[in-house]
């Protein structure tokens, strides 16, 4: 069952998507299932708001930040069920600023370990993003054509760069840290480069 991510960044994509995690009896519970009658498909979710103890579902004791990379926030934010009462969690005024701040702090550490972009390249990427966004508003077909060109350029340059890393014998772990991604994604990049 995939996690339903609450937060995502363009910089790290789904490698570091974040969510509010739930703790029940000191651990992370499995998905919550919804009884919709008979049939082969039983809907389920891992979204924090479903763990409200209603309809025989587990009741969350605390919340914490979680990340797609496997990181789990150390801080636990206890839920005050006396204040929440019988209200469904999705309707309750639950403060999620703590888990969000913890996930953002985690991203800061990932960002600090990632290789920095050269300043002229970073500025160029910002400028091109602004141009592409404006073009998408004014001439969407031209913007799509430009996206295709950029995708082909990125694929070619990506293969060349990954190939150079393979030639240097750089490990998937080092590539993952440098890119701020997962080891499995870094491994795919390196394996793809070997097919060049």
C-alpha beads as a LAMMPS data file, in Angstrom:
LAMMPS data file: protein, C-alpha beads

196 atoms
195 bonds

1 atom types
1 bond types

-500.0 500.0 xlo xhi
-500.0 500.0 ylo yhi
-500.0 500.0 zlo zhi

Masses

1 110.0

Atoms # bond

1 1 1 0.000 0.000 0.000
2 1 1 1.649 3.252 -1.067
3 1 1 1.758 6.116 1.385
4 1 1 -0.387 9.125 0.562
5 1 1 2.185 11.918 0.567
6 1 1 1.188 15.298 1.969
7 1 1 4.280 17.265 0.887
8 1 1 6.465 17.252 -2.183
9 1 1 9.157 19.466 -3.703
10 1 1 10.242 20.004 -7.294
11 1 1 13.871 19.771 -6.168
12 1 1 13.680 16.229 -4.789
13 1 1 10.475 14.881 -6.346
14 1 1 9.080 11.663 -4.956
15 1 1 12.472 10.582 -3.531
16 1 1 11.830 12.826 -0.527
17 1 1 8.059 13.244 -0.493
18 1 1 6.815 13.830 3.030
19 1 1 3.750 12.944 5.030
20 1 1 2.278 12.999 8.487
21 1 1 2.956 9.599 10.008
22 1 1 0.816 7.940 12.649
23 1 1 1.901 6.121 15.801
24 1 1 -0.336 3.562 17.500
25 1 1 1.044 1.576 20.449
26 1 1 4.495 3.020 19.724
27 1 1 4.638 1.796 16.116
28 1 1 3.371 2.598 12.664
29 1 1 0.103 0.812 11.916
30 1 1 -0.793 -0.754 8.605
31 1 1 -3.361 0.742 6.261
32 1 1 -6.929 1.428 7.293
33 1 1 -9.591 -0.430 5.295
34 1 1 -13.084 0.833 4.569
35 1 1 -16.008 -1.553 4.604
36 1 1 -18.054 -0.752 1.529
37 1 1 -19.923 -4.026 1.349
38 1 1 -19.109 -7.065 -0.715
39 1 1 -16.731 -7.087 -3.621
40 1 1 -13.128 -7.914 -4.448
41 1 1 -11.779 -4.381 -3.972
42 1 1 -11.599 -3.025 -0.440
43 1 1 -10.515 0.626 -0.367
44 1 1 -7.728 1.489 2.034
45 1 1 -5.580 4.434 3.036
46 1 1 -2.550 5.327 5.100
47 1 1 -3.503 8.993 5.443
48 1 1 -3.121 10.169 9.038
49 1 1 -6.675 11.496 9.244
50 1 1 -8.189 8.014 8.854
51 1 1 -6.730 6.794 12.177
52 1 1 -9.476 8.270 14.345
53 1 1 -10.750 5.139 16.088
54 1 1 -14.096 5.321 14.354
55 1 1 -15.647 2.260 12.680
56 1 1 -13.127 -0.089 14.386
57 1 1 -10.159 1.736 12.860
58 1 1 -6.997 2.250 14.948
59 1 1 -6.818 5.478 16.924
60 1 1 -3.646 7.517 16.441
61 1 1 -1.828 8.351 19.651
62 1 1 0.769 10.632 18.100
63 1 1 1.881 12.067 14.783
64 1 1 5.348 12.521 13.335
65 1 1 6.957 13.430 10.041
66 1 1 7.887 10.665 7.603
67 1 1 9.760 10.767 4.297
68 1 1 9.698 8.530 1.235
69 1 1 13.431 7.888 1.696
70 1 1 12.681 6.004 4.918
71 1 1 13.536 8.807 7.338
72 1 1 11.255 9.152 10.361
73 1 1 11.082 12.254 12.536
74 1 1 12.244 11.783 16.109
75 1 1 9.674 14.168 17.568
76 1 1 6.249 12.775 18.353
77 1 1 3.236 15.084 18.527
78 1 1 0.633 13.659 20.877
79 1 1 -3.008 13.987 19.928
80 1 1 -5.319 15.408 22.584
81 1 1 -8.362 13.195 22.217
82 1 1 -10.172 15.001 25.039
83 1 1 -10.027 18.129 22.904
84 1 1 -10.754 16.299 19.633
85 1 1 -13.602 14.293 21.142
86 1 1 -15.630 12.155 18.746
87 1 1 -14.916 14.433 15.823
88 1 1 -13.316 12.786 12.748
89 1 1 -9.648 13.747 12.495
90 1 1 -10.127 15.273 9.064
91 1 1 -12.592 17.749 10.617
92 1 1 -10.560 18.406 13.778
93 1 1 -8.243 21.376 14.017
94 1 1 -5.052 19.299 14.315
95 1 1 -1.835 21.328 14.264
96 1 1 0.527 19.825 11.671
97 1 1 3.176 22.539 11.834
98 1 1 5.501 20.346 13.941
99 1 1 5.689 17.409 11.492
100 1 1 5.965 19.806 8.539
101 1 1 8.832 21.690 10.215
102 1 1 10.610 18.392 10.976
103 1 1 10.281 17.256 7.348
104 1 1 11.595 20.627 6.146
105 1 1 14.572 20.270 8.517
106 1 1 15.217 16.805 7.054
107 1 1 15.147 18.309 3.540
108 1 1 17.655 20.942 4.658
109 1 1 20.064 18.179 5.665
110 1 1 19.522 16.382 2.343
111 1 1 20.068 19.671 0.493
112 1 1 23.275 20.356 2.468
113 1 1 24.715 16.960 1.470
114 1 1 23.743 17.294 -2.194
115 1 1 26.257 18.646 -4.670
116 1 1 25.615 22.370 -5.241
117 1 1 24.772 23.606 -8.712
118 1 1 27.245 26.128 -10.121
119 1 1 25.715 29.591 -9.634
120 1 1 25.558 30.491 -13.353
121 1 1 23.746 27.209 -14.082
122 1 1 21.318 27.695 -11.182
123 1 1 20.517 31.231 -12.401
124 1 1 20.052 29.965 -15.954
125 1 1 17.634 27.268 -14.761
126 1 1 15.569 29.830 -12.838
127 1 1 15.473 32.110 -15.894
128 1 1 14.469 29.252 -18.222
129 1 1 11.756 28.146 -15.797
130 1 1 10.285 31.648 -15.830
131 1 1 10.443 31.755 -19.646
132 1 1 8.828 28.321 -19.971
133 1 1 6.057 29.246 -17.527
134 1 1 5.307 32.446 -19.445
135 1 1 5.347 30.556 -22.746
136 1 1 2.966 27.929 -21.350
137 1 1 0.500 30.731 -20.553
138 1 1 0.907 32.566 -23.896
139 1 1 1.670 29.747 -26.354
140 1 1 1.042 26.317 -24.783
141 1 1 1.848 24.358 -27.945
142 1 1 5.218 26.095 -28.261
143 1 1 5.858 25.376 -24.582
144 1 1 5.180 21.666 -25.128
145 1 1 7.571 21.637 -28.077
146 1 1 10.233 23.294 -25.933
147 1 1 9.627 20.733 -23.171
148 1 1 10.263 17.936 -25.672
149 1 1 13.539 19.536 -26.748
150 1 1 14.611 19.967 -23.113
151 1 1 13.697 16.361 -22.268
152 1 1 15.883 15.073 -25.134
153 1 1 18.774 17.343 -24.116
154 1 1 18.416 16.297 -20.451
155 1 1 18.326 12.593 -21.360
156 1 1 21.461 12.841 -23.521
157 1 1 23.436 14.948 -21.044
158 1 1 22.216 12.766 -18.170
159 1 1 23.499 9.618 -19.882
160 1 1 26.849 11.285 -20.539
161 1 1 27.189 12.509 -16.933
162 1 1 26.122 9.169 -15.465
163 1 1 28.521 7.411 -17.824
164 1 1 31.394 9.578 -16.585
165 1 1 30.456 8.664 -12.989
166 1 1 30.417 4.967 -13.920
167 1 1 33.832 5.328 -15.554
168 1 1 35.109 6.879 -12.304
169 1 1 33.698 3.935 -10.343
170 1 1 31.415 6.141 -8.237
171 1 1 29.081 4.117 -6.012
172 1 1 25.292 4.355 -6.147
173 1 1 25.317 5.536 -2.514
174 1 1 27.625 8.459 -3.329
175 1 1 25.542 9.392 -6.373
176 1 1 22.337 9.195 -4.311
177 1 1 23.734 11.532 -1.644
178 1 1 25.081 13.944 -4.255
179 1 1 21.739 14.119 -6.051
180 1 1 19.534 14.055 -2.968
181 1 1 17.764 10.933 -4.181
182 1 1 17.421 7.295 -3.228
183 1 1 20.028 4.610 -3.816
184 1 1 17.662 2.726 -6.127
185 1 1 17.102 5.795 -8.327
186 1 1 20.835 6.471 -8.440
187 1 1 21.438 2.847 -9.409
188 1 1 18.933 3.132 -12.262
189 1 1 20.765 6.235 -13.530
190 1 1 24.106 4.452 -13.435
191 1 1 22.770 1.281 -15.082
192 1 1 21.085 3.303 -17.816
193 1 1 24.392 5.072 -18.497
194 1 1 26.107 1.741 -19.030
195 1 1 23.791 1.098 -21.979
196 1 1 25.031 4.185 -23.828

Bonds

1 1 1 2
2 1 2 3
3 1 3 4
4 1 4 5
5 1 5 6
6 1 6 7
7 1 7 8
8 1 8 9
9 1 9 10
10 1 10 11
11 1 11 12
12 1 12 13
13 1 13 14
14 1 14 15
15 1 15 16
16 1 16 17
17 1 17 18
18 1 18 19
19 1 19 20
20 1 20 21
21 1 21 22
22 1 22 23
23 1 23 24
24 1 24 25
25 1 25 26
26 1 26 27
27 1 27 28
28 1 28 29
29 1 29 30
30 1 30 31
31 1 31 32
32 1 32 33
33 1 33 34
34 1 34 35
35 1 35 36
36 1 36 37
37 1 37 38
38 1 38 39
39 1 39 40
40 1 40 41
41 1 41 42
42 1 42 43
43 1 43 44
44 1 44 45
45 1 45 46
46 1 46 47
47 1 47 48
48 1 48 49
49 1 49 50
50 1 50 51
51 1 51 52
52 1 52 53
53 1 53 54
54 1 54 55
55 1 55 56
56 1 56 57
57 1 57 58
58 1 58 59
59 1 59 60
60 1 60 61
61 1 61 62
62 1 62 63
63 1 63 64
64 1 64 65
65 1 65 66
66 1 66 67
67 1 67 68
68 1 68 69
69 1 69 70
70 1 70 71
71 1 71 72
72 1 72 73
73 1 73 74
74 1 74 75
75 1 75 76
76 1 76 77
77 1 77 78
78 1 78 79
79 1 79 80
80 1 80 81
81 1 81 82
82 1 82 83
83 1 83 84
84 1 84 85
85 1 85 86
86 1 86 87
87 1 87 88
88 1 88 89
89 1 89 90
90 1 90 91
91 1 91 92
92 1 92 93
93 1 93 94
94 1 94 95
95 1 95 96
96 1 96 97
97 1 97 98
98 1 98 99
99 1 99 100
100 1 100 101
101 1 101 102
102 1 102 103
103 1 103 104
104 1 104 105
105 1 105 106
106 1 106 107
107 1 107 108
108 1 108 109
109 1 109 110
110 1 110 111
111 1 111 112
112 1 112 113
113 1 113 114
114 1 114 115
115 1 115 116
116 1 116 117
117 1 117 118
118 1 118 119
119 1 119 120
120 1 120 121
121 1 121 122
122 1 122 123
123 1 123 124
124 1 124 125
125 1 125 126
126 1 126 127
127 1 127 128
128 1 128 129
129 1 129 130
130 1 130 131
131 1 131 132
132 1 132 133
133 1 133 134
134 1 134 135
135 1 135 136
136 1 136 137
137 1 137 138
138 1 138 139
139 1 139 140
140 1 140 141
141 1 141 142
142 1 142 143
143 1 143 144
144 1 144 145
145 1 145 146
146 1 146 147
147 1 147 148
148 1 148 149
149 1 149 150
150 1 150 151
151 1 151 152
152 1 152 153
153 1 153 154
154 1 154 155
155 1 155 156
156 1 156 157
157 1 157 158
158 1 158 159
159 1 159 160
160 1 160 161
161 1 161 162
162 1 162 163
163 1 163 164
164 1 164 165
165 1 165 166
166 1 166 167
167 1 167 168
168 1 168 169
169 1 169 170
170 1 170 171
171 1 171 172
172 1 172 173
173 1 173 174
174 1 174 175
175 1 175 176
176 1 176 177
177 1 177 178
178 1 178 179
179 1 179 180
180 1 180 181
181 1 181 182
182 1 182 183
183 1 183 184
184 1 184 185
185 1 185 186
186 1 186 187
187 1 187 188
188 1 188 189
189 1 189 190
190 1 190 191
191 1 191 192
192 1 192 193
193 1 193 194
194 1 194 195
195 1 195 196
